[in-house]
């Protein structure tokens, strides 16, 4: 389980840094803060999903909480609610969709 959590965290960080880069975010401080907030939100979200069961309801509620927490985190440092919300929404949506695609491909290959 620890290996899966570390893999999920690593991929999420890489994807979200890539999204920020595509959004033209180059400030080292914001990129480092993205890594920090992902460490603080990704592992608890994945543990909750593992322990509560992988259901649509659990994932949606968890992702909503992560979106809000990360948007507030970005807001503390970049002082722009619109940009903080966009960063959080796009980073989380892209990493979630890529993760979902990866799971689908893996499940298909294992059939």
N, C-alpha and C positions, 0 to 999 in steps of 0.2 A: 504494500500500500504506500509506503514512503516513497518508493521509486515512482509510482504513478503521480503522487502529489508534486514531487520535484519536477517531473516531466511537464505536467500541466502548468506549473508556475513558470518554468523556463520558457515554454512556448508562448504563454500569455504575455510575459514581459517582452519577448522578442517581437511579437505581433504588435503589441501596443506601442512600443518604441517606433516600429515601422510606420504605424498610423500617424503618430505625432510628427515623424519626419516628413511624411507625405503632406501633412498639414502645415509644413514649413516651420515647425517649432524646432529651433536650434539652441535654445537656451539650456545650457548644461544643467542648471538648477532644476528646471521643469522636467527634464528627462530623468534625472536622478530621483526626483520626487515621484515620478511615475513608477519607477522600480520599487520604491519604498511602499507606496500605497498598494501596489499589487501583491507584495509580500504580506501586507496586513489584511487584504480582502480575499485573495485567491484561495489560500489554504483553508481558512474557515468556511468559505462557500463550498469548496469541494468536500470537506469533512461533513458539513451539514447534509449535502446531497447523498453522501455515502450512508450516513446514519439514519436519515429520514426517508431515504428511498428516492430513486431517480424518477420523479414524477414531474409532469408539466407544471403543476402548481408549485412544487418545491423550487424548481429551477427558476420559474418566473419571479417568484417572491424574492428569492436569493439574488437574482440579477438586478431586480429593482432596488434592493437595499444597497448592493454594490455600486450601482449607478449613482445613487444619491450620495453615498459616502465619498465616492471618488470625485464627484462634482464639487462637493463642499471642500474636499482636500485641495483640489486645484484652485478653487476660489480663494482659499486662504493665502495662496502664494502669487496668483496672477491677477487678482482683484478685478476680474471681468466675468460676470455671471454667465454671459452669453458664451464666451470662449470656454469657460470651465465646463459648462453643460455640453457643448459640442465635443470637447475633448473626451469627456467621460462617455457620452453616448456613442460616439463613433469608435472609440477604442474598445469598449465593451461589446458593441454589436459585431464588429469585425472579428474580434477574438472568439466570441461565442459562435458565430457562423462558421469560422474556419475549424473550430473544435468539433462542431456538429458534423461538418463535412468529413473531417478526419475519422470520426467514429463510424460514420456511415460507410466510408470506403473500407475501413478495417473490418466491419461486420460483413460486408459483401465479400471481401477476400477470404474470410474464414468459413464461408458457406461451402 
